[in-house]
Amino acid sequence: MLFLFSVTWGTISGWWALPCLAVGILYAWLLYKQPTHLSNRFRYGLAVVRALAVTIIALLLLSPLVKTVSYQPQKPLVLIAQDNSASIAKFNPAGTNLKQVVADLDKLKETLGDKYDVREFHFDKNLQPGLSSGFKGKQTDVSSALHQLNEQYVNQNIGALILATDGLYNQGSDPQYEARNLKASIYTVALGDTTIRRDLRISNINYNKTALLGNDFELEVETEAYLSAGETMQLNVTEDGKSVQTKNIPIDVNNWHKTIPLKLNADKKGLHKFTFNLAPVKNEVSLQNNTETIYIDDLDARQKILLVYSSPHPDISTIKQSIENNRNYELKTVSVDDLSKVKLSDYNLLILHQVTLSTTPTLQKYISSGTTPVWYMAGAQTNILDFDLQQKLIKITANRPDLQEAFALPQTDFSSFTLSDSVLNKLKQFPPLLAPFGSYNAGSTAAVLFKQKIGNIVTQYPLWAFEDDRGRRTAVLTGEGLWRWQLAEYQLYGNHNALDELLSQSIQYLTANANRQRFRVYTAKNVFDESEHVLINAELYNEALALVNTPDVKLDLKDQKGKNYSYQFSRAGQSYQLDAGILVPGEYTYTATTQIGKQKLSASGQFSVKSIDLEARQSTANHQLLRNLSKQSGGQMLRPTEIGKLTQLIRQNENIKTLVNEDKRYNDLIDIKWVFVLILALLSAEWFLRKREGEI
């Protein structure tokens, strides 16, 4: 490291140093001009010492700055990232010694010498320090490894990345996108075998995780076959171990892809395990990718929703289309005039679209005396006085029957349910709704989802709010124009996903209270991968249907072999949560128990842990991906036997060089301690000499 320093004068001219010197010389001359018994040489020496001390003191009054410059060389980083996934060893071509490959990579640190800073890593799903010859990783995420390296060494001198992999990944995104963020040359070492082998496999299954009891449901099985022309693919489907369907499909070409549609029936309530298996053919390279398992939950009933309207409106069609996209809901629309034709008690939710309840006494009486959730929607045809009388969630004070444009402004403190980030981002681009002109006030128990933004003014007026009052849930939407949101989303994104999620979450919140249990226990998902932590949640309600978590909650877990495990929930917020850790693959049932007061409560359920063998699904290495990574970064792809060439390639790469960081620092001269030491030394030396000669 090299240090340099100099004095700078800031806003003051350096010429002021001359007057400071003149002051020092004048002071010394006045002090030593009179003849003394000292010799002239001795007197002149003392005068010089005094002149220097005074000059330095005068200079300090000018507040000069001392600039210090240090130069720190930064050696180029050479990062080695070695794929440690199981596919490397499983499909290793003959003649390639993987232990030797790891040893050759490790040797690069020695051959590159002290001019390079070599760091070694291995990765599968996650990035870990050091090289490894285990090759036991069950998942591969190349993109994540590149991202973590880039984050770890951000703003450092990354010269080169040596990436040893087969180019196969089953987690994360395309590595080519993440590699663009890594400003370094990428040298790839092509592992694996590019030979296409005889193989059948299930590449994907498209399905819905839920089905309605008693109904047929469809799914698609995407299959592939290689070097198997002339064979017949036999697909067997089992439900909970019982065969339900078999299909035979002829294979007519060696590179064969086909999507097989299937129709199954949801004939029994609960979670069901479906196994799809391809019968093996002779000399098939891998059988692990012939089988795929999914789980489908057969729901025993739909939530029935009644939408009542006073007159036709495009919002009604929008709501109808969105709700009917969710098979868990059954929607019926009816005008106020035909209300006598339906039985109100058959429905789990009432949606009132600009309905004047005072003119429909039957409906008004049913709502006031019942506990069915109600969603009130206001708009141009709403009678504001009647609207305020029928619900207490949002009060509107209107002086004239006009409408105003109101953009939806999401509230960060809303916690009744959670909308995804994509929905919240899309809402910013949606057109405004039309709300009655006036002032708005939300009730004290209201949970406001959206407030109104009028033009560029953010108001406190509620636009969309919910309430849970003693077990009865209510919602109010004070604007019309959902059809505009539907058109805008389709124009911008080609789908209605955001609006569908918004309405689905709202309805799910409203209807969830209809059959609420005081003690609920549920898993984060129905099916966990064997590498995931099993998370189980619990909610306990008192008699007023308020969340409490004072009592202890215990859980007994039983696997398919009958072995029991006991746990106790931890308190999380107002609820409970349990992390059962990583469990072995299989079927599990659980029973949770607690006691509130003298009442004992219990809840039970089931979930599955499935094994994952993603590394056996692809046998043909993707060296084209490695070529692309090297080409776009200015690197090169090499064979495992060519690892020794990397040293020369890196040394010859002019973009891989040592950088020198320049660090400039400015300090006031008066802050430097050695200046005071110098002044003190000069004055002390002068005093001592004068004292010795009897001048003091």
Secondary structure as UniProt FT lines:
FT   STRAND          2..8
FT   TURN            10..11
FT   HELIX           14..16
FT   HELIX           17..32
FT   HELIX           40..61
FT   STRAND          65..74
FT   STRAND          77..83
FT   HELIX           86..90
FT   TURN            94..95
FT   HELIX           98..112
FT   HELIX           113..115
FT   STRAND          117..123
FT   STRAND          127..129
FT   HELIX           142..152
FT   TURN            153..155
FT   STRAND          158..165
FT   HELIX           175..179
FT   TURN            180..181
FT   STRAND          185..190
FT   STRAND          199..206
FT   STRAND          210..212
FT   TURN            213..214
FT   STRAND          216..226
FT   TURN            229..230
FT   STRAND          232..239
FT   TURN            240..241
FT   STRAND          242..250
FT   STRAND          255..265
FT   STRAND          270..278
FT   TURN            282..283
FT   HELIX           288..290
FT   STRAND          291..299
FT   STRAND          303..309
FT   HELIX           314..324
FT   TURN            327..328
FT   STRAND          329..335
FT   HELIX           336..341
FT   HELIX           344..346
FT   STRAND          349..353
FT   HELIX           357..359
FT   HELIX           361..369
FT   STRAND          374..377
FT   TURN            380..381
FT   HELIX           384..390
FT   STRAND          394..397
FT   STRAND          403..410
FT   TURN            412..413
FT   HELIX           421..427
FT   TURN            428..429
FT   STRAND          433..436
FT   STRAND          439..442
FT   TURN            444..445
FT   STRAND          447..454
FT   TURN            455..456
FT   STRAND          457..469
FT   TURN            470..471
FT   STRAND          472..477
FT   HELIX           482..493
FT   HELIX           497..512
FT   TURN            513..515
FT   STRAND          519..523
FT   STRAND          527..529
FT   TURN            530..531
FT   STRAND          535..541
FT   TURN            543..544
FT   STRAND          547..548
FT   STRAND          554..559
FT   TURN            560..561
FT   STRAND          564..568
FT   STRAND          570..572
FT   TURN            573..574
FT   STRAND          575..579
FT   STRAND          586..596
FT   TURN            597..598
FT   STRAND          599..610
FT   HELIX           614..616
FT   HELIX           623..633
FT   STRAND          637..638
FT   HELIX           640..645
FT   HELIX           646..652
FT   TURN            654..655
FT   STRAND          659..668
FT   HELIX           669..671
FT   HELIX           673..692
FT   TURN            693..694
//
